[in-house]
Structures are given as C-alpha cells and as structure tokens.
Amino acid sequence: MKSLLIGIVILAAAAFAVLPPAAVGFGLGWGDDVLTFLRGGVPVVAVLIGLIAVFIGIADMKDRAEAKKEKLKSEESAEKNNRDA
C-alpha cells in the first residue's frame, strides 16, 4: 500500500512538472526539456538494443553450429554401434 501511494505521488509530481503553466494555469513547464532528453536518449538506447541483439544473434549461431556438430557425432557413433553389433 505504501509503495502504491508513493508511486501515485511520483506520477502526479512528474505530470505537474511537464504541464505548461500558460495552458493549464499550473505546472513547471518542463515538457520541452523532457522531449529534448527523449530525443537525445532514444538513439543511445536504440544502439544499445541493437548491440545486444547482434550479440544474441552471434551466440545463437554458435549454439546452432555446436548442436549440429553434436548431432553429427551422435549419428556417427550410432552408425558405428550398428555396424559393430
């Protein structure tokens, strides 16, 4: 309950800070600053997400290659066992 109340207070404070005082009669008018921050932060976040996706893709390709090698090994050993039997 305490965290819910704190969350609501923080959301209200954020909304108050972004509202333009000329349009609604109250607020801090930080909307332009927030948009500037978002415009600068979105490309950085996109680059980080892209790097993570590349690393995951490389790891996935390595895992598939390793699984393929192990499958071939198991097939070879099964074939060898069938010949020996």
TAZI-V202334 format. One line per field, one symbol per residue. ss: DSSP state (h for helix, s for strand, l for the rest). psi: psi as a letter, one per 30 degrees, with the letter a starting at -180 (. if undefined). burial: + if it has 9 or more other ideal C-beta (glycine too) atoms within 8 Angstrom, else -. Layout:
BEGIN
ss->???
psi->???
burial->???
END
This chain:
BEGIN
ss->lhhhhhhhhhhhhhhhhhllhhhhllllllhhhhhhhhhhhhhhhhhhhhhhhhhhhhhhhhhhhhhhhhhhhhhhhhhhhhhhl
psi->eeeeeeeeeeeeeeeeefkkfeeffllfhgeeeeeeeeeffeeeeeeeeeeeeeeeeeeeeeeeeeeeeeeeeeeeeeeeeeef.
burial->---------------++++-+-----+-+-+--+---------------------------------------------------
END
